[in-house]
Amino acid sequence: MNSTGSTVNTEVPHDSSSDDAVDAALATAHSSARAARRASSQDRARWLHAIADALDAAAEQLLPVAGRESHLPAGRLAGELARTTFQARLFADRTAAGQLTDARIDHAAPDWPMGPRPDIRRTQVPIGPVLVFAASNFPFAFSVAGGDTVSALAAGCPVVVKAHPGHPELSRLTASVVSAALASAGAPDGLFGLVEGERAGVRAVQDPRIKAVGFTGSTRGGRYLFDLATGRPDPIPFYGELGATNPVVVTPAGWQARGPEIATGFAESALLGAGQFCTQPGVVLVPDAEAFLREVPAAASGPMLNDRIEDGFRAALDSVARRPGVEIARRTPGTDGSPDAVLLRTTARAVLADPSLAETEIFGPASLIVEYDSLDQVAAVLETYQGSLTGTVQGTDGSDADGLRILDLLAERVGRVIWNQWPTGVTVSDAQQHGGPWPSSTAPTTTSVGTAAIQRFQRPVAYQNVPAHALPAELRD
């Protein structure tokens, strides 16, 4: 049921992958941009609250479809839907309170040291229609009504979503819920649209009516689209959240004090969602691999999202397992024909000889255990990293000097550093950072999770000597 109590219409009135459908979605997004830009913060908040309420009300219809298409368990999907509506309401409340606008005011100053300064006031305006590529592994939170869509709407931007082929029926159903909610909240016509198919996504990236792109997916696919976006006659921002191996360093003191706890926490984090989290701890550097492997509890993995992802997992696993210095240390059979959970083993010396070992993402239930001889060797391994979403230290307490040294090195190469916790479970909050240096992201100065995500879809404008009544509300005295 939607927010008005009527049954959600799941029918798609036309082929959303056709050229005509793509052109229609882009045209209506373009036509709604001015009205969206002029909408007040209270209006935008109302749109987001309407979406959240409608999604909650439609849960009984959405969850079974999501389960059927993604193979994810009901509890996980229910929690993810709750996360999705929470983040919509968080953005709504912060937007209504004016907390997501960085307004700066310089009053006229005739005695300014470099010469008389005019009255100048800076704020952010919506960048324009945004194209969002939905992700496969979070069919709610990073999909049709996920964080990119919510942050773009909060910024005042029309959104065109390119549905993920892994959950097409859910994408259409969610889109119908969102569209009905926006209409009920009085949003501009054309503020939200859905297109399907790779060709549709490519055409939309290149269309001059699109002013920014949000993407969550593979490094290969993201780089291809990034090149299209920046290679346009009018290059546009491309915010891609891509692959990562999320290194974890277990210090000698940490292993001595907390070995069993660390090993158990690793197993739980690594196999969460069958390892299909972009923050899965894919590389773990330990002082004693044999002891670590003995302590890690054996656990089976569940089904993967779809055949394409499973094929990619098997290919990446096979590629890494065949390299010099790497061995399969443990293989735990999956449940009901699911892929095995695999722990690979190598040494820091082998990684230094082939740094790509530690940066090859195996998206699924597998991790690489790397034994090191010294913390200097760990530092050398980290120096080979280009970038990752997260970096974790498993040490003792704040007096663990080795851990603090490694933490500082990780901060040079990742977007979020973690102490004695695990990277899976990315909370939505004001201080969150989800992004990092290439190849984890195409835009390391931004985040795709948390309220700062709105900044991707705004651009600054300074108003100089503008009459007070013509200023945006946040710039008036």
Residue pairs with C-beta under 8 A, 6 or more apart in sequence:
1 7
1 8
1 57
1 58
1 60
1 61
2 8
2 54
2 57
2 58
2 177
2 180
2 181
3 50
3 53
3 54
3 57
3 180
3 181
3 184
4 180
4 184
5 57
8 58
8 61
8 173
8 176
8 177
8 180
9 176
9 180
10 61
10 169
10 172
10 173
10 176
12 172
14 20
14 21
15 21
16 22
16 25
16 163
16 172
16 194
16 195
16 196
16 197
16 200
17 195
17 196
17 197
17 199
17 200
19 203
21 195
21 200
22 195
22 200
22 203
22 204
24 193
25 160
25 193
25 194
25 195
25 204
26 129
26 160
26 193
26 204
26 207
26 209
26 210
27 190
27 209
28 158
28 189
28 190
28 193
29 129
29 158
29 159
29 160
29 190
29 191
29 193
29 209
29 210
30 129
30 158
30 190
30 209
31 189
31 190
32 158
32 188
32 189
32 190
32 191
33 126
33 128
33 129
33 157
33 158
35 188
36 126
36 156
36 157
36 158
36 187
36 188
36 191
37 125
37 126
37 156
39 156
39 187
39 188
40 473
41 95
41 96
41 98
41 101
41 473
42 96
43 186
43 187
44 92
44 95
44 96
44 153
44 154
44 156
45 92
45 93
45 95
45 96
45 154
46 92
46 185
46 186
47 92
47 153
47 181
47 182
47 185
47 187
47 191
48 88
48 89
48 91
48 92
48 95
48 150
48 153
48 154
49 88
49 89
49 92
49 185
50 181
50 182
50 184
50 185
51 85
51 88
51 145
51 150
51 153
51 177
51 178
51 181
51 182
52 84
52 85
52 86
52 88
52 89
52 92
53 85
53 181
54 177
54 178
54 180
54 181
54 184
55 62
55 81
55 84
55 85
55 88
55 140
55 145
55 174
55 177
55 178
55 181
56 81
56 85
58 173
58 177
59 78
59 81
61 173
62 81
62 140
62 170
62 173
62 174
62 177
63 74
63 77
63 78
63 81
65 167
65 169
65 170
65 173
66 72
66 77
66 81
66 139
66 140
66 167
66 170
67 73
67 74
67 77
68 169
69 139
69 166
69 167
69 168
69 169
69 170
70 77
70 136
70 139
70 166
70 167
70 170
70 305
70 306
71 302
71 303
71 304
71 305
71 306
72 80
72 139
72 273
72 305
73 302
76 273
77 139
77 140
80 138
80 139
80 140
80 141
81 140
83 140
83 141
83 428
84 140
84 141
84 145
84 146
86 428
87 141
87 147
87 150
87 428
88 145
88 150
90 428
90 429
90 451
91 100
91 150
91 151
91 153
91 154
91 451
91 454
92 154
94 100
94 154
94 430
94 451
95 154
95 454
98 474
99 451
100 154
100 451
100 454
101 123
101 124
101 474
102 122
102 123
102 124
103 121
103 122
103 123
103 474
103 475
104 121
104 122
104 123
105 121
105 122
105 475
105 477
106 117
106 119
106 120
106 121
107 119
108 116
108 117
108 118
108 119
109 116
109 117
110 116
110 117
118 464
118 465
119 464
119 465
119 466
120 462
120 463
120 464
120 465
121 462
121 463
121 464
121 466
121 471
121 475
122 460
122 461
122 462
122 463
122 475
123 460
123 461
123 463
123 472
123 474
123 475
124 155
124 455
124 458
124 459
124 460
124 461
125 156
125 458
125 459
125 460
125 461
125 472
126 155
126 156
126 157
126 457
126 458
127 155
127 157
127 211
127 212
127 237
127 457
127 458
127 459
128 157
128 158
128 209
128 210
128 211
128 212
129 157
129 158
129 159
129 160
129 209
129 210
129 211
130 148
130 152
130 157
130 158
130 159
130 160
130 210
130 211
130 212
130 213
130 214
130 457
131 159
131 160
131 161
131 162
131 201
131 204
131 205
131 210
131 212
131 213
131 214
132 146
132 148
132 149
132 152
132 159
132 160
132 161
132 162
132 213
132 214
132 215
133 161
133 162
133 164
133 201
133 213
133 214
133 215
133 216
133 217
133 225
134 142
134 143
134 144
134 146
134 161
134 162
134 163
134 164
134 171
134 216
135 142
135 143
135 146
135 164
135 216
135 217
136 164
136 166
136 167
136 217
136 305
136 306
136 309
137 273
137 276
137 277
137 278
137 305
137 309
138 146
138 216
139 164
139 166
139 167
139 170
140 146
140 174
141 147
142 148
142 216
143 161
143 163
143 164
143 167
143 170
143 171
143 174
144 161
144 163
144 170
144 171
144 174
144 175
144 178
144 194
145 174
145 177
145 178
147 428
147 448
147 449
147 453
148 159
148 214
148 216
148 239
148 448
148 453
149 159
149 161
149 178
149 192
151 451
151 453
151 454
151 456
151 457
152 159
152 212
152 214
152 457
153 159
153 191
153 192
154 454
155 454
155 457
155 458
157 211
157 212
157 457
158 188
158 190
158 191
158 192
158 193
159 191
159 192
159 193
160 192
160 193
160 194
160 195
160 204
160 210
161 171
161 175
161 192
161 193
161 194
161 195
162 195
162 196
162 200
162 201
162 204
163 171
163 172
163 175
163 194
163 195
163 196
164 171
165 196
165 197
166 305
166 306
166 308
166 309
168 196
171 194
171 196
172 194
175 192
175 193
175 194
178 192
179 192
182 191
182 192
195 201
195 204
201 225
202 225
202 228
204 210
205 213
205 225
205 228
205 229
205 238
206 228
206 232
208 232
208 233
208 234
210 236
211 236
212 236
212 237
212 238
212 239
212 456
212 457
213 225
213 229
213 236
213 237
213 238
213 239
213 240
214 239
214 448
214 456
214 457
215 221
215 222
215 225
215 226
215 238
215 239
215 240
215 241
215 442
216 240
216 241
216 278
216 448
217 240
217 241
217 242
218 242
218 243
219 242
219 243
219 361
219 439
222 240
222 241
222 242
222 442
223 240
223 242
223 439
223 442
225 238
225 240
226 238
226 240
226 442
229 235
229 236
229 237
229 238
230 236
230 238
237 443
237 456
238 442
238 443
239 441
239 442
239 443
239 446
239 448
239 456
240 441
240 442
240 443
241 278
241 389
241 434
241 435
241 440
241 441
241 448
242 439
242 440
242 441
242 442
243 278
243 361
243 363
243 439
243 440
244 278
244 279
244 282
244 361
244 387
244 388
244 389
244 390
244 436
244 439
244 440
245 282
245 283
245 358
245 359
245 360
245 361
245 368
245 388
246 279
246 280
246 281
246 282
246 283
246 388
246 389
246 390
246 391
246 392
246 414
246 423
247 281
247 282
247 283
247 284
247 285
247 358
247 382
247 385
247 388
247 391
247 392
247 410
247 414
248 266
248 281
248 283
248 284
248 285
248 391
248 392
248 393
248 394
248 423
249 285
249 378
249 382
249 391
249 392
249 393
249 394
249 403
249 406
249 410
250 262
250 284
250 285
250 286
250 287
250 292
250 394
250 395
251 287
251 375
251 393
251 394
251 395
251 396
251 400
251 402
251 403
251 406
252 287
252 375
252 402
253 395
253 396
253 400
253 402
253 403
254 262
254 393
254 394
254 395
254 396
254 400
254 403
254 420
255 262
255 286
255 287
255 288
255 291
255 292
255 394
257 396
258 394
258 396
258 420
259 291
259 292
259 295
260 295
262 295
262 394
263 292
263 295
263 296
263 297
264 295
264 296
264 297
265 394
265 422
266 281
266 284
266 296
266 367
266 422
267 296
267 297
267 299
268 422
269 280
269 281
269 422
269 423
269 424
270 280
270 281
270 282
270 365
270 367
271 299
271 301
271 341
271 365
272 280
272 424
272 425
273 424
274 301
274 302
274 303
274 304
274 338
274 339
274 364
274 365
275 301
275 341
275 362
275 363
275 364
275 365
275 366
275 367
276 304
276 305
276 309
276 363
276 364
277 424
278 389
279 389
279 390
279 423
279 424
279 425
279 426
280 363
280 367
280 423
280 424
281 367
281 392
281 422
281 423
281 424
282 361
282 362
282 366
282 367
282 368
283 358
283 367
283 368
283 370
284 292
284 367
284 368
284 369
284 370
285 348
285 370
285 371
285 372
285 378
285 381
286 292
286 369
286 370
286 371
286 372
287 371
287 372
288 371
289 329
289 345
289 347
289 369
289 370
289 371
292 369
293 329
293 330
293 343
293 345
293 369
296 330
296 343
298 330
298 332
298 341
299 332
299 341
300 332
300 333
300 334
300 335
300 338
300 341
301 332
301 334
301 335
301 338
301 339
301 340
301 341
301 364
301 365
302 334
302 335
302 338
303 334
303 335
303 336
303 337
303 338
304 310
304 313
304 338
304 339
304 364
309 363
309 364
310 339
310 364
312 363
313 339
313 362
313 363
313 364
313 365
313 366
314 339
316 360
316 361
316 362
316 363
316 364
317 342
317 344
317 362
317 364
317 366
319 360
320 326
320 344
320 357
320 360
320 362
320 368
321 327
321 328
321 342
321 344
323 350
323 354
323 357
324 350
324 353
324 354
325 346
325 347
325 349
325 350
325 353
325 354
326 344
326 345
326 346
326 350
326 357
326 368
327 344
327 345
327 346
328 342
328 343
328 344
328 345
329 343
329 344
329 345
329 369
330 341
330 342
330 343
331 340
331 341
331 342
331 343
332 340
332 341
332 342
333 340
334 340
334 341
334 365
339 364
339 365
340 365
341 365
341 366
342 365
342 366
343 366
343 367
343 369
344 366
344 367
344 368
344 369
345 368
345 369
345 371
346 357
346 368
346 369
346 370
346 371
347 370
347 371
347 372
348 370
348 371
348 372
348 373
348 377
348 378
348 380
348 381
349 373
349 377
350 357
351 357
351 358
351 370
351 381
351 384
352 377
352 380
352 381
352 384
355 381
355 384
355 385
357 368
358 368
358 370
358 381
358 384
358 385
359 384
359 385
359 386
359 439
362 368
370 381
372 378
372 381
375 402
375 405
375 406
378 406
379 405
379 406
379 409
382 406
382 409
382 410
382 413
383 409
385 413
386 413
386 437
386 438
386 439
387 413
387 414
387 436
387 437
387 438
387 439
387 440
387 441
387 444
388 413
388 414
388 415
388 436
388 437
388 440
389 414
389 415
389 416
389 423
389 434
389 435
389 436
389 440
389 441
390 414
390 415
390 416
390 417
390 418
390 423
390 436
391 407
391 410
391 411
391 413
391 414
391 416
391 417
391 418
392 410
392 417
392 418
392 419
392 421
392 422
392 423
393 400
393 403
393 406
393 407
393 410
393 417
393 418
393 419
393 420
394 403
394 420
395 402
395 403
395 404
395 419
395 420
396 403
398 404
403 419
407 417
407 419
410 417
411 417
413 436
413 437
414 436
414 437
414 440
415 433
415 434
415 435
415 436
415 437
415 440
415 441
415 444
415 447
416 423
416 432
416 433
416 434
416 436
426 432
426 434
426 449
428 449
428 450
429 450
429 451
430 450
430 451
430 452
431 450
432 447
432 449
432 450
432 452
433 447
433 449
433 450
433 452
434 447
434 448
434 449
434 450
435 441
435 443
435 444
435 446
435 447
435 448
436 444
437 444
438 444
441 448
443 456
446 452
446 453
446 455
446 456
447 453
448 456
463 471
463 472
463 475
468 476
468 477
